[in-house]
Amino acid sequence: MAEDKKKQPVIIRKYANRRLYNTQISSYVTLDDLCQMVKKGEDFIVKDAKTSEDLTKSVLAQIIFEQESKGENLLPAEFLKNVIAFYDDSLKNIVPVYLNSVMQAFMQKQDEMKKNMTAANPLKPFEDIYRSMWGGQQELFNKTLDMFSNFNPLINPNTKPGKK
């Protein structure tokens, strides 16, 4: 029974005054506290205290914004622009799955990368990660594009609208 409690995400309630309340420890918390929970691998869900609407994604985005504004520039402006551009793209439903799979692959290689960072060539871990991630990811991405190319003339210029 104790294992079941550990698997359940902590419920964080967000009140109208923007305060966050951790129901597990019965205490108010800050975005920094939630940031530390993420870093420790603790799972949580943020819910609106009044409507119970899931606000987790917006709060996580706030945490990222706070980290970036503190000078922790992890996300390049060009990357953010590309993400924004996909909001109106026909492939927008594939982007989250793709980004998540790339991040998971990166995280799996993280320990190996840290060990290799002390090697003679500090760029070698990045080269290895690039090769291992794109080995399967590029093929997956290409297959996905091929799947949609029959429906979108912007992807497949040989397909003309209105022609069979």
Protein Blocks (a to p, Z undefined) as FASTA:
>chain_A
ZZmmmmpccdddddfkopacdfklopaddfklmmmmmmnopacddddfklopafklmmmm
mmmmmmmmnopafbgfklmmmmmmmmmpcklmmmmmmmmmmmmmmmmmmmmmmmmmmmmb
lmlmmmmmmmmmmmmmmmmmmmmmmmmmmmmmklmmmbcghiZZ
